[in-house]
Amino acid sequence: MPALDPPMALLAEVTHRCPLQCPYCSNPLELDRVAGELDTASWCRVLDEAASLGVLQVHFSGGEPLVRRDLASLVGHAARAGLYTNLITSAVLLGQERLDALVAAGLDHVQISFQDVEDAAGDRVAGYKNAQRLKREAAARVQASSITAGPSPTAPRCCRPGRSSTRRRRRSRRRANDCAGAWSSITSCRTTMRRCPRPA
């Protein structure tokens, strides 16, 4: 039996808690309470195990991951493990101080969800007053920061010079070549590719 390639990414649903009430949410109907969530040490162990398996990216999701007070610690641990870090968020809790802490911890990318293009409809779907305005303000803060914002994850950390080991960069290049159209399908990688060469 041929050896299986390691997964490229880990989707870390760190909580079911969320300030929004979107009717289409994929969270289970019976949500885990705070006491049932993995603690910081357990998530750090999961991140280390993922990196040792060859995972390249971690996508922090939920629920709303920003409700976790230890999120910056988790991002920092993932970054030190060599994982590319992406935050999937509603952004209604993403103030400047919180963003600065996440960037300092090593966050690479932010993915913000929008429920509609119009404020009234977006707020109605989210069940949260002024959600659209808060999302736009957060998006502006992210764009003004040193990280990438977009609707989908960017190229993995190991493809960016100086961010990971040569071995992991080579493996990522091989895997990117194996995935037909992988680079063109990653929306935000066009920005990243200005800083690192397309895999040969």
N, C-alpha and C positions, 0 to 999 in steps of 0.2 A: 504494500500500500504506500503510495507516494506521500512524502511529508507535506503537511499543510502549511501554507504561509500564515504567519501571525496576522491577527486583525490589524487594520491600519489605525483604527480609532476606538476609544472607549467613551461611551455615552454615560456620564456619571450623573444620575438623577439623585442629587444629594438631599432632596426634600420634596414632599408633596405640598407643602404650604405655599400659598400664593395670595397676594392681595386682590388679584383679578378674579372674575367669575365668568370666564368665557364658556358659553354653552357647548362648544365643540371640543373642549379640552380632552386630551388623551389620558389624563390622570385617572386611575381607577376610582370607582364610586366609593369604595371603602378605603379612605386615605389613611396612611400611617401617621400616627401622632408623633410629636416631637420626641417623646421617649422611645419611640420605635426606630428612629433614624440612627444610622451608623455614626459613631462619634468621630472626632478628629483623628485619633490614632488609627482607627479601623480604616478610614478613608485613605490615610497615608500609606497603610499597608497595601491596600488595593492598588494605589497608584504605583507603588514600587513593584508589585507583582506584574502590573500591566507593562511597565517599562522593561522588566526582565523578559517578558514574553516577546518583546519586539514591537509593541504598540507605539505609534508615533505621535498620536494626537489624543487629547482628552477634551471632551466637550461638557462643561459644567452646566447642568440643566435641572429641571424640577418638574412641577412646581416652579417657584421663583428662587433660584439659588442665592440671591442677595439677602434673603431673610436669615441665612446662616451667618452668625457672627464670625465664624472661623474661615470664611471663604477665602480671604487673602492668604491665610496660612496654607490652605489646600492648594491654591494657585502657586504659591511659592514652593511648596514641596514638589508639585508636578514639574515646575520649571527646573528645579535642581535635579530631578530625575531624568531630564532631557526630553520631556514631553512638550509638544506644542499645545498651548492652552487657549481655549475658546470659551467665552461666556455666552450662553444662550439665555436671554433675559427679556422681561417686559420693559425694563429700564425705568419703571416709575419710582424705584427706590435708588436709582443710580445718581446720587449727588456728586459734587466735585470732590469732596473729601474721600468718599468711598472709591471713586474712580482712581484718584491719586494713589490710594493704598494698594489697589489691585495692580496698577501699572508698576508700582515700585516692587511688588511681589513677583512680577514677571509675566503678567497677562499679555498675550499676543494679539488677541482678536475679540471683538464684541459683535454679537449677532442679536439685533433688536427686533422684536415682533411688533407688527402693526396690525390692528384689527380692521382698519378701513382707511381710505384716503381722506375722509371727511371727519372733522372733530366729533360732531354729534353722534354719528353712526359708530365711530370707533369707541367712544365712551359708553355707548349703549351696549355694544357687543361685549366689551370688557367688564361692564358693570362697575365702573370706577370713574368717578368724576375727575375731569381734566386729565385723563390718561394720555390722550393724544398730545396735549401740550407738554406734559412731562416727558414723553418719549422724544419729541422733537428737541427739547432742551438737552436731554441726555445725549442724543445723537450728535448735537453740535459740540458738546463737551468731548465726546469720544473723537470726533473728527479733528478737534484742536489738540488732541493728545498725540503721543508718539506711537499709538497702536493703530491697527486697521479696523475699520467698521464696514460691514457689508451684510448681505442677506444669506451668505453661505460661508463655510470655513475656507480659509486661505491655504496656500501650500504649506506643508508641514515644516516644523522648526528645523528638521534635519536637512532640508534643502537650502537653508539660509547660511551663508558662510559665517564661521565663527560661533555658531549656536549649538553645535553638537559634534559628536565624534565623526571622523572620516568614514568609519565602518557604517555608521547609521546613515550618513549622507549617501554612500554608495548603494546601500540597500534601498533607500527611498527612490533613488534614480532608477534602479532596476524595476521596482514595483510600479513606478509611474509609467515606465515604458510598457509594462504589461497591461496596463489599464487603458484601453483605447479611448482616446478623447478625454482622459482624466484632467489634463491641464486646461483644456478649453472649457470644461464643464465647471471648473471651480471659479466662480465669479470674481472673487477678489484677488485671485492669484495674479491677475494682470499687473496689479500694483507691486506685489511681491517680486514678480519676475523682472522688474526693472532693477532689483537689487541683487538677484542671483540668477545664474544662467539656467536656461531651460535644460532639463535632463538630456544628456547626449544619448 
